[in-house]
Amino acid sequence: MGHRRTVAALATACCLTGAVLSAVAAPAAAAPKDVTLTVLGTSDVHGHALDWDYYKDKPYSDAAGNSVGLAQVSTVVDQVRRENPNTLLVDDGDVIQGTPLDSYYATVEPITKTGATHPMAAAMNQMGYVAGAVGNHEFNYGVDYLGAYRKQLNFPLLAANVTDHRTGARAFEPYVIRTVKPAHGGKPVHVGFLGLTTPGSAIWDKPRVADRLDFTGVLESAKRWVPRVRAAGADVVVVLAHSGIETSSSYGDALPWPENDMRQVAEQVPGIDAILSGHTHLNNPEVDVTNKQTGRKVVISQPGLWGERVSRFDLKLRLVRGHYQVAGASSSLLNPNSAQPDPKVVAATRTQHDTTVSYVNSVIGQSTADMPAGPCRWSDCAALDFINQVQTETVRKALTGDDAKLPVLSAAAPFNRDGGITAGDVTVRDIAGIYEFDNTLLGIRLTGAQVKAYLEKSAEYFQQVSGTGPYPADDVTNAPTTDSPNGTPDYLYDVLSGVSYDIDIAKAPGSRIENLSYDGKPVTDDQQFVLAINNYRQSGGGNFPGVTTAPVVYDQQVAIRESLIDWVQQAGTIDPAQFSADDWKLVANGQPVQITG
C-alpha cells in the first residue's frame, strides 16, 4: 500500500513532457547489474469499475467465466507488485464511455457541472497508474468534458498524434518518462511511455473535435517521437497505442492513415521495446515482431476489454557500459476472474455505482410484449422497429421546406444481442440495454441508388449460403468469433425502416438487395429520401457509401438513447403492435432462409 501511494503522489507532481517520476521500490533479490522491469497494462475498460452488469442488474457473468472491472484488476496488480516491486501500471484508453456508470456522470449529473470526481478517475488514482493513452471514446462527450476528466487524474493522458487545430500545439503530452530505482541500489531505470491514439476519432467524433483537434497517423507520429523519447534519456521505450495490431481501417480510405497499425509501427520504427495495443478488443498475449532496421524483437500485447485481462510485460534489463539494454522481453495475459475485489477501489466508487444502479432501475413506462434484441441480427424485430420509429418521428417533425415532403427512412443496428425489453415495467436499464452507445441523431438526404448501396454494404454482415437451411445464426452472420475475430461486428449491421427489401444471401456481397420498394412501389435510382442516422455512421464509421458527403438536413445534437427514454416516458406504454412490421427478410435464391437462433 505504501509503495502504491508513493507512485500516485509523485505522479501528481509530474505534468511536463518528458518529466521524470521516481518510484522507490521495495527490496528485491535482483543481481547488481540486472533488473527485471514489469509493465502491467489495461485497455478498453469502458467504464467498468466494478464487476457488475448494469443491464442485467447483477454481477457480470458469461460462458467463459470472465470477470470485469478495475476492482479485481487492482488485486492482481498488487499481487504482481509484491512479486516484483519494479512494476509500473499503465492504461491504453477508452475509459470514460461504455457503461451507464460513465453515461450517468456525463449526461445526467455531468462532472463538468457538479465538479464531482469521475468514478473511473477515482478508481485509477487509487490503483496508482503512472500513464495512460487517449482512446477514441474519450472524445464522445466533447473536448471540454475530456479536459475536466483529465485534470482529475494523477497521471498524464498521452497522445503524440493529436494537436490543437487553432495553434498547432500538442493537445496532450506525447510521452512521459518514469524512473524506477532498483532495490539493490543500482543505477535507476528510465522508462519512456509514448502515447498514440487511432486517428479515426476525426471521423467518428467529427462534430465534437472538428476545428478543435487534428489527428495524424500513428506510424508517422511514432517515427517522429520515439527518437525524442530515447534522446530524453529513456532506457526502455513502451508505446501505449489505442490502435489494433493488424493494419486495417473501418473507414476505408476516408483518412490517409490506418485505424489499426501496430505491426507496421513495430516493424518500421527502431527503438521500441514493447507495445501495449488496444481498440480492437482482442486478447493477444504476445505477438513478436522483428524491427526491419535493427533486427531486434518488439513484443506486442493486447488485453481484450473491460478489465477481463491485464497485459503483463517482463523486460530483463542488463547494465552494459553504464547503460541498460533490454536482454529479453516477453508478455502474457493475466486473468483477474479469481481475484477478490480490492476494497479500496470498491470504496472509491461505491457511492457513484449505487447512484447509477438506482437510476438505471427507475421505471419509465410499460411494455405490452417482450422485445428481445438477439433475433434482430437475422430477422425484422420489434426492438429495432422501436428505435427506428422514434428516430423517424424525431427527424420528420423537424424537417422544413422541400425536405419535409420527402419520405423519412431510419437506420438502426443490433448493438447488444443480449439486450431487450420485457413485457411489464420498462426501466432506463432496458433502454440502455438495446441502445448502449452515446450517439446523436442526424438526418441526411440520399437517392434511391444510394439507399440500395447502403443496404448492400450492411448485407456484408451475412455469410454466403447455398440453400434455405435451417442454419444456426452463427453460420449465417459474419459476426466476429474467437476463431474468426475479423468479421463484421453487430454494430456495423444496419436495418432500415420505411422501405421493404429482401437480402439474398445465396448471392455474393454487393448483389444481395432485391425487391427494394417504398409504399408498395419499386424504389427508383433518382428517388429522394431522408435517412435518420446516428453520428457515428454519418461520420464514416463502418465505411458506408454516400453518407459522409450526403446533405445534412437535420442535426440538433439529440442523444438517441435519451430520446428513446423521453418517448417512453411521454407515451407511457410501448405497444409493438403499433409499429412492428416485417419490412425485410433473409432469402436464398428468393426463398426464405430458416434460422434456428
Disulfide bonds with the S-S distance in Angstrom:
Cys376-Cys381 1.71
